[in-house]
Amino acid sequence: MPTPSPFSLLLEPFQSLRSRTFAKLYFAQTISLLGDAFTWVGLALLPYQFGRERSAIILSSALTLRVTAFIIFSPFAGVLADRIDRKKILYVTHFIRMGIVTCLPFVNAEWQIYVLVFFLNVFNAFFTPTYKSIIPQVVEKAYYRQAIGLSTATFQLLGVLGPGLAGILAVWLGARDIFFVDAVSFVVAGVLILLLPGDLLNTASAKERPEKPLSAWADVLNGARLLFGNPLIRFSLAIEFVSAIAGAQILVNTIGHVKDGLHLPDTYYGWVMGAFGVGATLAAFGGGFDKTTSRRVSLIVGALLLGLAITGANYVGYPVLLGLWVLAGLGQSLAEIPSETLIGEQIERSQQGKVFGSHFAFSHLWWAIAYPIAGFTGSQFPGQNFLYGGLLTLGLLMAALVVFRPKKQLSPGQ
């Protein structure tokens, strides 16, 4: 069999759009993600209207509330996705989020930002795991990996391009009116969600559902048990934690390194973070090289790239840093994409909602742990923060290989 060209690998994820249902779901999520970029740029600008000295505190508090909402509510969202009409979950939570975003231009007190951001992400916590649990239902098994890759690549690409476009419009519209752009994107995405065929989104038959429904807490615990009970998924979760440790170093400490370490203006920070996003996008589009059941090659290579890329970042010039951040972006996608693919392949369809919900909570918990570590290294070891963060990343990778690497003998080629 001839080796596929790099160009064909980049186009491979688009094969998943052959499913009309997934295509509608994908474009709805893409439009929504673009709108989210406008909201987060608006939220970054809005705190300045309450006083420049309070802006960092307000924004960091809002981000903390965002992660907290995900950790608390997403496991219950997954349980709900296994019990009731998934299409109803999507459009109800979607339009509630639209209503919350529409309220943001009218805030006149700091506490209102916190309340609206928290509830916005409570409903995000219900929408996203449900969206992820639908993908295995509507995409043929042969294209499931491509669908996950396309979804992740789009997320990464919009993470790079979205804030830039939002920033341009923010200059034109202002910090408050930009939220209305997100509200309009919700309307367009909502129409696509309403057009989804509800029957195809709920494949669990009556026989697959338990005769006596479990309590919500029992289902949440069962989702966590299924998540950590599978050795392949458990190893990928361990690698996700390693990836979060390195990724938090990049997100938290790059700005300080560019401005204080390299003595460069803000524009250079934008370019280097763009390089990170480009690397992540390329890996998400072309990460199909590892077709094994375990995805171990992708997981290990990704975490190793991340660790090595950041370890030497304090000691190189800006051009080399750009290259390192491209490699780090490649590594992060390779280390994080396999988890969702493995859940879709390894977990029974009738149980996938609660498992996706549990995964969404734990993956954000990893970041909640990683951010303070990055803040500590950045404040206590300026000039060496990436070195220590990289050594910690590589050490945790070695520990994950020793403790969590699946010991079960897999069939040839896996």
Secondary structure as UniProt FT lines:
FT   HELIX           6..11
FT   HELIX           12..18
FT   HELIX           20..45
FT   HELIX           46..50
FT   HELIX           52..83
FT   HELIX           86..103
FT   HELIX           104..106
FT   HELIX           110..138
FT   HELIX           141..173
FT   TURN            175..177
FT   HELIX           178..194
FT   HELIX           198..201
FT   TURN            206..208
FT   HELIX           216..229
FT   HELIX           231..256
FT   HELIX           257..261
FT   HELIX           266..286
FT   HELIX           287..289
FT   HELIX           296..311
FT   HELIX           313..315
FT   HELIX           318..346
FT   HELIX           349..351
FT   HELIX           352..380
FT   TURN            382..384
FT   HELIX           385..403
FT   TURN            412..413
//
